[in-house]
Amino acid sequence: MSARKQAALARIRGKFLLSYDDCPEVRDLARRHRFQVRPVSVLYTLAAKGGPKRVRELLIANYPLARRGRG
């Protein structure tokens, strides 16, 4: 994610929650803007050649994220 996109998110007055590919650059940019960052495991099933694929993504928000799921 570009610094420009991160800056645009920082200007949002309401709450936002974004899911994005996990990589060090995205983590660093998100933390610089003091966003909440939570890694999650996601199962890609659409257009996944060779079957479903588990990947890590980041949940990025401008509000506190719960530590665990509610279910």
N, CA and C of each residue as an Amber inpcrd file, in Angstrom:
protein
   213
   0.8470000  -1.1690000   0.0000000   0.0000000   0.0000000   0.0000000
   0.8910000   1.2300000   0.0000000   0.5370000   2.1650000  -0.8040000
   1.3600000   3.3680000  -0.9400000   1.1780000   4.3130000   0.2490000
   2.1700000   5.1500000   0.4450000   2.0890000   6.1690000   1.4940000
   0.9230000   7.1140000   1.2160000   0.6310000   7.3470000  -0.0520000
  -0.4830000   8.2220000  -0.4280000  -1.8230000   7.6360000   0.0360000
  -2.0060000   6.3190000  -0.1510000  -3.2410000   5.6780000   0.3140000
  -3.3330000   5.7270000   1.8320000  -2.2160000   5.4950000   2.5050000
  -2.2050000   5.5530000   3.9640000  -2.5740000   6.9530000   4.4490000
  -2.0450000   7.9770000   3.7920000  -2.3550000   9.3560000   4.1770000
  -3.8380000   9.6570000   3.9700000  -4.4250000   9.1310000   2.8870000
  -5.8530000   9.3250000   2.6390000  -6.6750000   8.6700000   3.7500000
  -6.2670000   7.4840000   4.1800000  -6.9610000   6.8170000   5.2830000
  -6.8640000   7.6390000   6.5630000  -5.7230000   8.2590000   6.7840000
  -5.5230000   9.0560000   7.9940000  -6.4680000  10.2590000   8.0450000
  -6.9470000  10.7180000   6.8860000  -7.8520000  11.8770000   6.8410000
  -9.3180000  11.4970000   7.0480000  -9.6290000  10.2140000   7.0810000
 -11.0170000   9.7830000   7.2700000 -11.4820000  10.1850000   8.6630000
 -12.6300000  10.8280000   8.7360000 -13.1520000  11.2870000  10.0260000
 -13.8870000  10.1780000  10.7760000 -14.4770000   9.2460000  10.0480000
 -15.1780000   8.1310000  10.6890000 -14.2490000   6.9420000  10.8610000
 -14.8390000   5.8280000  11.2460000 -14.0640000   4.6050000  11.4290000
 -13.8600000   3.9070000  10.0890000 -12.7180000   3.2040000   9.9680000
 -12.5160000   2.3470000   8.8050000 -11.8470000   1.0550000   9.2370000
 -12.1090000  -0.0030000   8.4630000 -11.4510000  -1.2920000   8.6300000
 -11.0530000  -1.7550000   7.2420000  -9.7740000  -2.0580000   7.0700000
  -9.2250000  -2.4270000   5.7770000  -8.5010000  -3.7550000   5.9020000
  -8.6870000  -4.6400000   4.9440000  -7.9300000  -5.8850000   4.8640000
  -6.9310000  -5.7300000   3.7270000  -5.6400000  -6.0400000   4.0120000
  -4.5960000  -5.8280000   3.0130000  -3.5450000  -6.9190000   3.1350000
  -2.8470000  -7.2040000   2.0360000  -1.7840000  -8.2110000   2.0530000
  -0.7630000  -7.8980000   3.1400000  -0.3000000  -8.9430000   3.8220000
   0.6740000  -8.7790000   4.8990000   2.0790000  -8.6610000   4.3300000
   2.7180000  -7.5430000   4.5860000   4.1230000  -7.3660000   4.2260000
   4.7090000  -6.3000000   5.1560000   6.0180000  -6.3170000   5.3630000
   6.6440000  -5.3770000   6.3030000   6.3830000  -3.9070000   5.9810000
   6.3510000  -3.5520000   4.7020000   6.1400000  -2.1540000   4.3210000
   4.7620000  -1.6590000   4.7510000   3.7390000  -2.5040000   4.5670000
   2.3800000  -2.1130000   4.9530000   2.2850000  -1.9830000   6.4700000
   2.8750000  -2.9280000   7.1920000   2.8810000  -2.8520000   8.6600000
   3.5360000  -1.5490000   9.1290000   4.6800000  -1.2290000   8.5330000
   5.4220000  -0.0270000   8.9260000   4.6140000   1.2430000   8.6660000
   4.0360000   1.3540000   7.4740000   3.2310000   2.5390000   7.1530000
   2.0260000   2.6660000   8.0820000   1.3640000   1.5530000   8.3510000
   0.1820000   1.5890000   9.2220000   0.5580000   2.0380000  10.6290000
   1.6590000   1.5390000  11.1310000   2.0750000   1.9150000  12.4900000
   2.5350000   3.3700000  12.5550000   3.1250000   3.8700000  11.4720000
   3.5280000   5.2830000  11.4540000   2.3300000   6.2070000  11.6070000
   1.1890000   5.7670000  11.0640000  -0.0470000   6.5550000  11.1810000
  -0.8260000   6.2010000  12.4450000  -0.2450000   5.3420000  13.2750000
  -0.8550000   4.9070000  14.5360000  -2.1680000   4.1730000  14.3340000
  -2.2770000   3.4470000  13.2090000  -3.4320000   2.5940000  12.9900000
  -3.2570000   1.3100000  13.7910000  -4.3650000   0.6740000  14.1130000
  -4.3390000  -0.6440000  14.7380000  -4.0600000  -1.6740000  13.6440000
  -3.2010000  -2.6390000  13.9250000  -2.8360000  -3.6590000  12.9380000
  -3.0070000  -5.0320000  13.5770000  -3.7380000  -5.9090000  12.8990000
  -3.9440000  -7.2660000  13.3960000  -3.7630000  -8.2580000  12.2560000
  -2.7920000  -9.1800000  12.3500000  -2.6390000 -10.2020000  11.3160000
  -3.7510000 -11.2450000  11.4350000  -4.2530000 -11.7020000  10.2920000
  -5.2860000 -12.7430000  10.2570000  -4.9540000 -13.7370000   9.1550000
  -5.4630000 -14.9390000   9.3050000  -5.3040000 -15.9770000   8.2930000
  -6.5740000 -15.9990000   7.4500000  -6.4120000 -15.9980000   6.1250000
  -7.5380000 -15.9450000   5.1990000  -7.4200000 -17.1030000   4.2200000
  -8.5500000 -17.7130000   3.8750000  -8.5620000 -18.7940000   2.9010000
  -9.0580000 -18.2490000   1.5700000  -8.1720000 -18.2150000   0.5600000
  -8.5600000 -17.7870000  -0.7830000  -9.1210000 -18.9940000  -1.5170000
 -10.3470000 -18.8830000  -2.0060000 -10.9570000 -19.9910000  -2.7390000
 -11.2950000 -19.6240000  -4.1760000 -11.6230000 -18.3750000  -4.4420000
 -11.9470000 -17.9540000  -5.8020000 -10.6700000 -17.7680000  -6.6060000
 -10.6540000 -18.2950000  -7.7900000  -9.5170000 -18.1570000  -8.7110000
  -8.2190000 -18.7010000  -8.1150000  -8.3300000 -19.6180000  -7.1610000
  -7.1350000 -20.2220000  -6.5650000  -6.7660000 -21.4570000  -7.3730000
  -5.7210000 -21.3500000  -8.1550000  -5.2860000 -22.4850000  -8.9670000
  -4.7480000 -23.5770000  -8.0580000  -5.2000000 -24.8060000  -8.2880000
  -4.7480000 -25.9190000  -7.4680000  -5.4980000 -26.0490000  -6.1550000
  -6.6110000 -25.3510000  -6.0140000  -7.4080000 -25.4650000  -4.8010000
  -7.2330000 -24.2840000  -3.8660000  -7.9530000 -24.3210000  -2.7560000
  -7.8930000 -23.2220000  -1.7870000  -6.4780000 -22.9860000  -1.2700000
  -6.1970000 -21.7340000  -0.9420000  -4.8690000 -21.3490000  -0.4730000
  -5.0160000 -20.4640000   0.7650000  -4.3070000 -20.8080000   1.8390000
  -4.3420000 -20.0060000   3.0600000  -3.2220000 -18.9680000   3.0050000
  -3.5730000 -17.7090000   3.2580000  -2.6100000 -16.6060000   3.2360000
  -2.8180000 -15.7360000   4.4750000  -1.8280000 -14.8860000   4.7470000
  -1.9500000 -13.9310000   5.8560000  -2.2490000 -12.5500000   5.2930000
  -3.1960000 -11.9000000   5.9360000  -3.5170000 -10.5200000   5.6090000
  -3.4800000  -9.7170000   6.9010000  -3.5480000  -8.4190000   6.7460000
  -3.5810000  -7.5240000   7.8960000  -4.9280000  -6.8240000   7.9500000
  -5.5160000  -6.7790000   9.1230000  -6.6520000  -5.9020000   9.3550000
  -6.0630000  -4.6020000   9.8750000  -6.4110000  -3.5100000   9.2310000
  -5.8960000  -2.1920000   9.5900000  -7.0980000  -1.3140000   9.9050000
  -7.0810000  -0.6710000  11.0690000  -8.2240000   0.1350000  11.4970000
  -7.7450000   1.3740000  12.2350000  -8.6360000   2.3460000  12.3070000
  -8.3310000   3.5590000  13.0690000  -9.0740000   3.5630000  14.4060000
  -9.4010000   2.3830000  14.8890000 -10.0400000   2.2080000  16.1920000
  -9.5350000   0.8990000  16.7950000  -9.6720000   0.6970000  18.1020000
  -9.1590000  -0.5250000  18.7290000  -9.8430000  -1.7760000  18.1770000
  -9.0470000  -2.7770000  17.8710000  -9.5630000  -4.0510000  17.3820000
  -9.5910000  -5.0550000  18.5330000 -10.6570000  -5.8580000  18.5840000
 -10.7650000  -6.8880000  19.6220000  -9.6460000  -7.9090000  19.4510000
  -9.1870000  -8.4680000  20.5380000  -8.1040000  -9.4590000  20.4970000
  -8.5580000 -10.7810000  19.9050000  -9.7760000 -11.2200000  20.1990000
 -10.2620000 -12.5200000  19.7400000 -11.6340000 -12.3680000  19.1130000
 -11.9840000 -13.3740000  18.2960000 -13.3120000 -13.3940000  17.7090000
 -14.3760000 -13.5870000  18.7750000 -15.5900000 -13.3140000  18.4230000
 -16.6880000 -13.4200000  19.3900000 -17.4210000 -14.7460000  19.2870000
 -16.9710000 -15.6470000  18.4230000 -17.7210000 -16.8810000  18.2290000
 -17.0890000 -18.0990000  18.7610000
